[in-house]
Amino acid sequence: MTETAPERESTGDDALVEVRNLRKYYQDGGGLLDRVLGREATSVKAVDGVSFDVREGETLGLVGESGCGKSTTGETLLRLREATDGTVAFDGENVFDLDDESMSSFRRRAQIVFQDPFSSLDPRMTVGAIVAEGMRIHGLPESDPTVATAAELTVGDGIDRTVEVSVAEDLDRVVEAEEGVARVSVSVRKHEGDDETRYEASVDSHADLLGATVEDRDTDLHVEVTVTGSANAIRKKRAGDLLERVGLSADQVDRYPHEFSGGQRQRVGIARALALDPEFIVLDEPVSALDVSVQAQVLNLLDELQDEFGLTYLFIAHDLSVVRHICDRVAVMYLGRVAELGPTDEIFENPDHPYTEALLESVPRAEVAEQGRRVATLAGDVPSPRNPPSGCRFRTRCPKVIPPDDIEIEQDAFRAVMNLREEIEAENLDPDEVRTADPAAYRKEEVPGIAGENAGIVDEALEAVADGDFDTAAETLRDRFETVCETTPPDDSPGGDGTVVACHLHD
Ligand SMILES: Nc1ncnc2c1ncn2[C@@H]1O[C@H](COP(=O)(O)OP(=O)(O)OP(=O)(O)O)[C@@H](O)[C@H]1O
């Protein structure tokens, strides 16, 4: 994160995650009723060709209005959803093309924290079990083959023999291995009965976890220590340690999610994500559902954990004020594509894309000096991702849409013409209303600031509308006012420095 970046063990510009042309379409309308009614299946183009890198050790913010595809991007790149197209490389390997073993490793190395700490924790499980679940699924703790599991010891106290001690090879799952050796204390006592000599071995630490058996071979005594039911206990212990690390208490492992507040639950979600020692975490709006007073604490925790464990974050947010203090770089998404990507300071202080500008202008300003700044509000709603606009997706709302070269027209007037075209193409105007108002008067009302030849063409189109001929009206306007913003998608592939400004004004 920004303030602590110099202390981090980052390897500079190395990409840990490389997303290229990622697409995720949801199939919609393919149900039985749709077929009975003859409705065609359509696809929701939630993510429609997105490319960016997440560099090792950084926090990359992914921002944009609700519905622009941020969560889908995060979930698809983790392979929690099946991608429609594109590639994601994690540490150089294509995530969509991993064998079972590599996939299991990826599942450990890349984690997610969900937005809603209420629905993302199973209410029937204790928080200890929730945090430990990933460890259980992945067969952790793992045995370390370098840990010595056999030793010889000389037994005094009347038994003058060399005793061979061997322990189960996964002993290190039970006791903490130090420098490659699992230490278990074994004491051997001699019992002399009538007919036989019997020895007992006992283990003086972790006795609850270990069982021991003794064999009396001809001359040597063999002691075997076996591990019983240990992994669960270790996982529970680690779950408790993780709860402490995220600011809760280890003795809360047996409590249930409903016993915790929202902020505490999100801490449990973070502990769960940490349990497998990941390198990369998708944080999907991790503080959006929390009280403002708690948000800063959770953000600070995420910041500390990033430093402590060398984590890389993809931080999804719609709240730009949060992003500014957390992220090293920011990717701005609009309707399934990246509009702009760059270092956080540059995005905030000198945005290049009209959408980024509009998004920043819509953020309430804390500083009084900035409160009087002219606010160009983001007009209209995000168009449907079922049928996104051609060319630049933001062109239907863009306050800087580019007029054709051979036309002299004020920006506001051109914006109004473009809006009128949208209405005509969608056949949203009422021909009676246009006719009654008179096309020229209607134009003066709807497209003020237009004059001369341009005004004549708009009038001509409105006359066609008055006759109910929307096709001719649309064509008349298209012939005159077609813009590069609708004919050509802007280049949104990251440049050499990783930045993106997907806008024809910056071609
Ligand atoms: N399972 C699904 N089936 C069909 N459409 C979906 C599904 N999930 C999401 N969508 C649609 O995909 C688009 C992108 O949704 P997504 O949740 O990724 O956006 P977002 O930017 O994360 O928004 P939010 O901040 O509201 O979560 C939206 O139009 C949404 O309605």
The ligand as an SDF file (V2000), in Angstrom:
LIG
                    3D

 31 33  0  0  0  0  0  0  0  0999 V2000
  -24.6500  -14.8490  -12.2810 N   0  0  0  0  0  0  0  0  0  0  0  0
  -24.9850  -13.8780  -13.1150 C   0  0  0  0  0  0  0  0  0  0  0  0
  -25.8560  -14.0850  -14.1400 N   0  0  0  0  0  0  0  0  0  0  0  0
  -26.1850  -13.1130  -15.0070 C   0  0  0  0  0  0  0  0  0  0  0  0
  -25.6950  -11.8470  -14.9310 N   0  0  0  0  0  0  0  0  0  0  0  0
  -24.8360  -11.5850  -13.9380 C   0  0  0  0  0  0  0  0  0  0  0  0
  -24.4250  -12.5630  -12.9780 C   0  0  0  0  0  0  0  0  0  0  0  0
  -23.5570  -11.9710  -12.0990 N   0  0  0  0  0  0  0  0  0  0  0  0
  -23.4250  -10.7010  -12.5060 C   0  0  0  0  0  0  0  0  0  0  0  0
  -24.1740  -10.4500  -13.5970 N   0  0  0  0  0  0  0  0  0  0  0  0
  -24.2770   -9.2000  -14.3420 C   0  0  0  0  0  0  0  0  0  0  0  0
  -22.9700   -8.8950  -14.8170 O   0  0  0  0  0  0  0  0  0  0  0  0
  -22.7320   -7.4980  -14.7580 C   0  0  0  0  0  0  0  0  0  0  0  0
  -21.4700   -7.2540  -13.9420 C   0  0  0  0  0  0  0  0  0  0  0  0
  -21.7050   -7.6190  -12.5880 O   0  0  0  0  0  0  0  0  0  0  0  0
  -20.5910   -7.5150  -11.4610 P   0  0  0  0  0  0  0  0  0  0  0  0
  -21.1910   -7.9620  -10.1760 O   0  0  0  0  0  0  0  0  0  0  0  0
  -19.3620   -8.2030  -11.9180 O   0  0  0  0  0  0  0  0  0  0  0  0
  -20.3120   -5.9560  -11.4190 O   0  0  0  0  0  0  0  0  0  0  0  0
  -19.6640   -5.0730  -10.2860 P   0  0  0  0  0  0  0  0  0  0  0  0
  -18.9530   -3.9910  -10.9830 O   0  0  0  0  0  0  0  0  0  0  0  0
  -18.8780   -5.9280   -9.3630 O   0  0  0  0  0  0  0  0  0  0  0  0
  -20.9230   -4.4820   -9.5600 O   0  0  0  0  0  0  0  0  0  0  0  0
  -21.2630   -4.4080   -8.0040 P   0  0  0  0  0  0  0  0  0  0  0  0
  -20.3740   -3.3540   -7.4450 O   0  0  0  0  0  0  0  0  0  0  0  0
  -22.7080   -4.0270   -8.0090 O   0  0  0  0  0  0  0  0  0  0  0  0
  -21.0090   -5.7900   -7.4590 O   0  0  0  0  0  0  0  0  0  0  0  0
  -23.9760   -6.8690  -14.1540 C   0  0  0  0  0  0  0  0  0  0  0  0
  -24.7860   -6.4130  -15.2160 O   0  0  0  0  0  0  0  0  0  0  0  0
  -24.6420   -8.0130  -13.4440 C   0  0  0  0  0  0  0  0  0  0  0  0
  -26.0380   -7.8430  -13.4190 O   0  0  0  0  0  0  0  0  0  0  0  0
  1  2  1  0
  2  3  1  0
  2  7  2  0
  3  4  2  0
  4  5  1  0
  5  6  2  0
  6  7  1  0
  6 10  1  0
  7  8  1  0
  8  9  2  0
  9 10  1  0
 10 11  1  0
 11 12  1  0
 11 30  1  0
 12 13  1  0
 13 14  1  0
 13 28  1  0
 14 15  1  0
 15 16  1  0
 16 17  2  0
 16 18  1  0
 16 19  1  0
 19 20  1  0
 20 21  2  0
 20 22  1  0
 20 23  1  0
 23 24  1  0
 24 25  2  0
 24 26  1  0
 24 27  1  0
 28 29  1  0
 28 30  1  0
 30 31  1  0
M  END
$$$$
